[in-house]
Amino acid sequence: ILVLMPLISIMENHLLKW
């Protein structure tokens, strides 16, 4: 579960960049 935290953060960053 903790591993998903950073993954979501990266995904959010990518979405924000878009």
VMD Tcl script that draws the C-alpha trace (Angstrom):
set ca {
  {0.00 0.00 0.00}
  {2.82 2.39 0.90}
  {4.35 1.69 -2.50}
  {1.19 2.99 -4.17}
  {1.54 6.37 -2.48}
  {4.58 7.45 -4.56}
  {3.04 5.91 -7.65}
  {-0.09 8.01 -7.28}
  {2.05 11.08 -6.67}
  {3.89 10.49 -9.96}
  {0.63 9.89 -11.81}
  {-0.83 13.11 -10.41}
  {2.29 15.00 -11.45}
  {1.95 13.62 -14.97}
  {-1.71 14.59 -15.12}
  {-0.90 18.09 -13.91}
  {1.77 18.39 -16.59}
  {-0.72 17.44 -19.24}
}
mol new
graphics top color blue
foreach p $ca { graphics top sphere $p radius 0.5 }
foreach p [lrange $ca 0 end-1] q [lrange $ca 1 end] { graphics top cylinder $p $q radius 0.2 }
display resetview
